[in-house]
Amino acid sequence: MIGYIVRRLLWSVVVLLCVCAVTFALFFLLPSGDPAVLRAGKNASPETIAQIRAQLGLDEPVYTQFWTYVKGIFLHFDLGYSYYSGASVSSLLRDRLPATLALTVGAAVLWVAIATPIGIVSALRRRTWVDRLFMGGALIAISAPVYWVGLLALYLFADDIGRFPLLPGANSYVGLTEDPGGWFGSLLLPWLVLAGAFAGVYARMLRSSLIETMSEDFVRTARAKGIPERQVVLRHGLRVAITPVVTLLGIDLGVLLGGALLTETVFNVPGIGSLSLDAIRYADFPVIQGTVLLAALFVVLANLVVDVVYAYLDPRVRT
């Protein structure tokens, strides 16, 4: 198992290098504007622009710029500096990551807590009115766009513009260290919106996986031994049926940790997603590449964790 993890870690480095190379190549192939002009301003003199290009290293060959960038990342954890603000990309990501981390983890806890009992009940009572009710609600949740649900939630429940003011709305985010109670309240509505978008997918996937698992031979053997049905479902059926859900959870967590752009934009949460949107708006390439690499890192790590968890959940895949 240790050798397998080491191999996966080495491949993770290769994947990150490929992501870095692709984003770097796209920057030079696509017309995104001159970063030196963006930094200097519209009315800057050619001398000023040339000086800024030299400071940013943009006057060097492309392969030299790429090597300098990769060397800075892997040797010094240096992601460069923003073309727009001049701030360190690492510091920008470090400042924005706690908000995205809180939004993602809180929403994940909610959607797993909602989807798991719904999926189990629907699988055990399939084709009943309970199953149809739960799966119909899940389909509606899946079909509704996140940004539309977010705007609707603000219109209905925000304490500033809502028709039924119950929860803090947009522009209400506060840091955990500043006010824990205010932090929890400011994220409650985004958590509910983001969890609603994912809970339907997870409930339907768990239902179909559990239905298939409950027909396996080892489940029939457990029942034949006289094991109570509750233990058969939870300890034998659910443990195996949840493996595809864990796969999806790892991928979704990795992607959302790279920035839940729509949710953060609707609720003005100062996270990685809103930072990415600002970077795209201002053609700030170092910040764009930093957020892309961060998202790729989270996805790679999440998949690695999922593969290790597989061995615990399903003994058939142990190496």
C-alpha positions as CSV (number, residue, x, y, z in Angstrom):
1,M,0.0,0.0,0.0
2,I,2.9,2.4,0.8
3,G,4.5,1.7,-2.6
4,Y,1.2,2.4,-4.3
5,I,0.8,5.7,-2.4
6,V,4.3,6.7,-3.4
7,R,3.6,6.0,-7.0
8,R,0.4,8.0,-6.9
9,L,2.3,10.9,-5.3
10,L,4.9,10.9,-8.1
11,W,2.1,10.8,-10.7
12,S,0.5,13.7,-9.0
13,V,3.6,15.7,-9.5
14,V,3.5,14.8,-13.2
15,V,-0.1,15.8,-13.4
16,L,0.6,19.2,-11.8
17,L,3.4,19.8,-14.2
18,C,1.1,19.1,-17.1
19,V,-1.5,21.4,-15.8
20,C,1.1,24.1,-15.3
21,A,2.4,23.6,-18.9
22,V,-1.1,23.7,-20.4
23,T,-2.1,26.9,-18.6
24,F,1.2,28.5,-19.4
25,A,0.8,27.6,-23.1
26,L,-2.7,28.9,-23.3
27,F,-1.6,32.3,-21.9
28,F,0.7,32.8,-24.9
29,L,-1.6,31.3,-27.5
30,L,-4.8,33.1,-26.6
31,P,-5.1,36.9,-27.0
32,S,-5.3,38.1,-23.4
33,G,-3.6,41.5,-23.6
34,D,-0.2,42.7,-22.6
35,P,0.4,42.2,-18.8
36,A,2.9,45.1,-18.8
37,V,0.2,47.4,-20.3
38,L,-2.3,46.2,-17.7
39,R,0.2,47.0,-14.9
40,A,1.3,50.3,-16.3
41,G,-2.1,51.7,-17.3
42,K,-3.5,52.9,-20.5
43,N,-1.6,56.2,-20.7
44,A,1.8,54.8,-19.8
45,S,4.8,55.6,-21.9
46,P,6.6,53.0,-24.0
47,E,9.6,53.3,-21.8
48,T,7.5,52.5,-18.7
49,I,5.9,49.5,-20.4
50,A,9.3,48.2,-21.4
51,Q,10.7,48.6,-17.9
52,I,7.7,46.7,-16.5
53,R,8.2,44.0,-19.0
54,A,11.8,43.6,-17.9
55,Q,10.7,43.5,-14.2
56,L,8.1,40.8,-14.9
57,G,10.5,38.8,-17.1
58,L,8.2,39.1,-20.1
59,D,11.1,40.1,-22.4
60,E,12.7,36.6,-21.9
61,P,12.0,33.6,-24.1
62,V,8.9,31.6,-23.3
63,Y,10.9,28.5,-22.2
64,T,12.9,30.6,-19.8
65,Q,9.8,32.1,-18.3
66,F,8.3,28.6,-17.9
67,W,11.4,27.2,-16.3
68,T,11.6,30.1,-13.9
69,Y,8.0,29.7,-13.0
70,V,8.2,25.9,-12.4
71,K,11.4,26.2,-10.4
72,G,9.9,28.9,-8.2
73,I,6.9,26.6,-7.5
74,F,8.7,23.4,-6.7
75,L,11.7,24.9,-5.0
76,H,10.4,27.9,-3.2
77,F,6.6,27.5,-3.3
78,D,6.6,30.8,-5.2
79,L,3.6,31.3,-7.5
80,G,4.7,34.7,-8.7
81,Y,3.1,38.1,-8.3
82,S,-0.2,39.6,-9.5
83,Y,0.1,41.7,-12.7
84,Y,-2.8,43.8,-11.5
85,S,-2.1,44.5,-7.8
86,G,1.5,43.4,-7.4
87,A,0.6,41.2,-4.4
88,S,2.1,37.7,-4.0
89,V,-0.2,35.1,-5.5
90,S,0.6,32.8,-2.6
91,S,-0.5,35.4,-0.1
92,L,-3.7,36.0,-2.1
93,L,-4.5,32.3,-2.1
94,R,-3.7,32.0,1.6
95,D,-6.0,34.9,2.5
96,R,-8.9,33.5,0.4
97,L,-8.6,29.8,1.1
98,P,-10.2,29.8,4.6
99,A,-13.5,31.2,3.3
100,T,-13.6,28.6,0.5
101,L,-12.6,25.8,2.8
102,A,-15.3,26.7,5.3
103,L,-17.9,27.0,2.5
104,T,-16.9,23.6,0.9
105,V,-16.6,21.6,4.1
106,G,-19.8,22.9,5.7
107,A,-21.8,22.3,2.5
108,A,-20.3,18.8,2.1
109,V,-21.3,17.9,5.7
110,L,-24.8,19.1,5.0
111,W,-25.3,17.3,1.6
112,V,-23.9,14.0,2.9
113,A,-26.1,14.2,6.0
114,I,-29.2,14.9,3.8
115,A,-28.4,12.5,0.9
116,T,-27.4,9.4,3.0
117,P,-30.7,8.7,4.8
118,I,-32.7,9.7,1.7
119,G,-30.7,7.3,-0.5
120,I,-31.0,4.5,2.0
121,V,-34.8,4.9,2.5
122,S,-35.4,5.2,-1.2
123,A,-33.4,2.0,-1.9
124,L,-35.2,0.0,0.7
125,R,-38.6,1.2,-0.3
126,R,-38.2,1.6,-4.0
127,R,-41.3,2.1,-6.1
128,T,-43.3,3.3,-3.1
129,W,-44.7,6.8,-2.7
130,V,-41.8,7.6,-0.4
131,D,-39.2,6.7,-3.0
132,R,-41.1,8.7,-5.7
133,L,-41.3,11.7,-3.4
134,F,-37.6,11.7,-2.5
135,M,-36.4,11.0,-6.0
136,G,-38.7,13.6,-7.5
137,G,-37.4,16.2,-5.0
138,A,-33.8,15.1,-5.8
139,L,-34.4,15.6,-9.5
140,I,-35.8,19.1,-8.9
141,A,-32.7,20.0,-6.8
142,I,-30.4,18.7,-9.5
143,S,-32.1,20.6,-12.3
144,A,-32.1,24.0,-10.5
145,P,-29.0,26.1,-11.4
146,V,-27.0,27.0,-8.3
147,Y,-26.9,30.7,-9.1
148,W,-30.7,30.8,-9.6
149,V,-31.3,29.0,-6.3
150,G,-28.9,31.4,-4.6
151,L,-30.6,34.5,-5.9
152,L,-34.0,33.0,-5.0
153,A,-32.8,32.2,-1.5
154,L,-31.6,35.8,-1.1
155,Y,-34.9,37.1,-2.3
156,L,-36.8,35.0,0.1
157,F,-34.7,34.7,3.2
158,A,-32.0,37.3,3.3
159,D,-32.2,39.6,6.3
160,D,-31.7,42.7,4.1
161,I,-33.8,42.2,1.0
162,G,-35.7,39.0,1.7
163,R,-39.5,38.7,1.9
164,F,-39.1,36.5,4.9
165,P,-35.9,37.8,6.6
166,L,-34.5,34.8,8.5
167,L,-30.7,34.5,7.6
168,P,-27.8,36.8,6.8
169,G,-27.7,37.6,3.1
170,A,-24.9,38.7,0.7
171,N,-22.1,41.0,1.9
172,S,-22.4,39.5,5.4
173,Y,-19.4,37.2,5.6
174,V,-17.1,37.6,8.6
175,G,-14.0,35.7,9.5
176,L,-14.1,32.8,12.0
177,T,-11.6,34.5,14.3
178,E,-13.5,37.8,14.3
179,D,-16.9,36.5,15.3
180,P,-17.6,32.7,15.3
181,G,-21.3,33.2,15.7
182,G,-21.4,35.8,12.9
183,W,-19.2,33.5,10.7
184,F,-21.6,30.6,11.1
185,G,-24.6,32.7,10.4
186,S,-23.1,34.3,7.3
187,L,-22.3,30.9,5.8
188,L,-25.6,29.2,6.7
189,L,-27.5,30.3,3.6
190,P,-24.6,29.5,1.2
191,W,-24.2,26.1,2.8
192,L,-27.9,25.3,2.3
193,V,-27.9,26.4,-1.3
194,L,-24.7,24.5,-2.2
195,A,-25.8,21.4,-0.3
196,G,-29.1,21.4,-2.0
197,A,-27.4,21.4,-5.4
198,F,-25.4,18.3,-4.5
199,A,-27.6,16.3,-2.2
200,G,-29.9,15.2,-5.0
201,V,-27.1,13.8,-7.0
202,Y,-25.7,11.9,-4.0
203,A,-29.1,10.6,-3.0
204,R,-29.9,9.1,-6.4
205,M,-26.4,7.6,-6.8
206,L,-26.5,6.0,-3.3
207,R,-30.0,4.6,-4.0
208,S,-29.0,2.9,-7.2
209,S,-25.7,1.6,-5.8
210,L,-27.4,0.2,-2.6
211,I,-30.2,-1.5,-4.7
212,E,-27.5,-3.3,-6.7
213,T,-25.4,-4.2,-3.6
214,M,-28.4,-5.6,-1.7
215,S,-28.8,-8.3,-4.4
216,E,-25.2,-9.5,-4.1
217,D,-24.3,-13.0,-2.7
218,F,-22.6,-11.7,0.4
219,V,-25.7,-9.9,1.4
220,R,-27.8,-13.0,1.0
221,T,-25.3,-14.9,3.0
222,A,-25.4,-12.4,5.8
223,R,-29.2,-12.7,5.9
224,A,-29.0,-16.5,5.9
225,K,-26.8,-16.3,9.0
226,G,-29.6,-14.6,10.8
227,I,-27.9,-11.2,11.1
228,P,-30.5,-8.5,11.8
229,E,-31.6,-6.6,8.8
230,R,-30.4,-3.3,10.2
231,Q,-26.8,-4.6,10.4
232,V,-27.1,-6.2,7.0
233,V,-28.0,-2.9,5.5
234,L,-25.6,-0.6,7.4
235,R,-22.5,-2.9,7.9
236,H,-22.6,-5.0,4.8
237,G,-24.7,-3.3,2.1
238,L,-24.0,0.4,2.8
239,R,-20.3,-0.1,3.3
240,V,-19.9,-1.4,-0.2
241,A,-22.6,0.7,-1.9
242,I,-21.0,3.9,-0.7
243,T,-17.7,3.5,-2.6
244,P,-18.9,5.3,-5.8
245,V,-20.3,8.0,-3.6
246,V,-16.9,8.4,-2.0
247,T,-15.4,8.7,-5.4
248,L,-17.8,11.5,-6.4
249,L,-17.3,13.2,-3.0
250,G,-13.5,13.3,-3.5
251,I,-13.8,14.8,-6.9
252,D,-16.5,17.4,-5.9
253,L,-14.5,18.4,-2.8
254,G,-11.4,18.9,-4.9
255,V,-13.2,21.0,-7.4
256,L,-15.0,23.1,-4.8
257,L,-11.9,23.7,-2.8
258,G,-10.4,25.1,-6.0
259,G,-13.2,27.7,-5.9
260,A,-17.0,27.5,-5.8
261,L,-17.3,30.4,-8.2
262,L,-21.0,30.8,-8.6
263,T,-21.9,30.4,-4.9
264,E,-19.1,32.7,-3.8
265,T,-20.1,35.3,-6.4
266,V,-23.8,35.3,-5.5
267,F,-23.2,35.5,-1.8
268,N,-20.0,37.7,-2.0
269,V,-17.9,35.2,-0.1
270,P,-14.3,36.3,-0.4
271,G,-12.9,32.9,-1.5
272,I,-10.8,31.3,-4.2
273,G,-13.8,31.4,-6.7
274,S,-14.3,35.1,-6.4
275,L,-10.5,35.6,-6.7
276,S,-10.5,33.6,-9.9
277,L,-13.3,35.7,-11.3
278,D,-11.5,38.9,-10.6
279,A,-8.3,37.5,-12.1
280,I,-10.1,36.5,-15.3
281,R,-11.7,39.9,-15.5
282,Y,-8.4,41.7,-15.3
283,A,-6.4,39.1,-17.4
284,D,-4.2,38.5,-14.3
285,F,-2.3,35.5,-15.5
286,P,-0.3,34.6,-12.4
287,V,-3.4,34.6,-10.2
288,I,-5.3,32.5,-12.8
289,Q,-2.6,30.0,-13.0
290,G,-2.3,29.9,-9.2
291,T,-6.0,29.2,-8.8
292,V,-5.9,26.5,-11.5
293,L,-2.9,24.8,-9.9
294,L,-4.5,25.0,-6.5
295,A,-7.7,23.4,-7.9
296,A,-5.6,20.7,-9.6
297,L,-3.7,20.0,-6.4
298,F,-6.9,19.5,-4.4
299,V,-8.4,17.2,-7.1
300,V,-5.3,15.1,-7.2
301,L,-5.1,14.9,-3.4
302,A,-8.8,14.1,-3.1
303,N,-8.4,11.2,-5.6
304,L,-5.5,9.9,-3.7
305,V,-7.4,9.9,-0.4
306,V,-10.4,8.2,-2.2
307,D,-8.2,5.4,-3.4
308,V,-6.9,4.8,0.1
309,V,-10.4,4.9,1.6
310,Y,-11.5,2.3,-0.9
311,A,-9.3,-0.3,0.7
312,Y,-11.0,0.3,4.0
313,L,-14.5,0.4,2.8
314,D,-14.4,-2.6,0.4
315,P,-11.9,-5.3,1.3
316,R,-12.1,-6.6,-2.3
317,V,-10.0,-3.8,-3.7
318,R,-7.2,-4.0,-1.1
319,T,-3.7,-4.5,-2.5
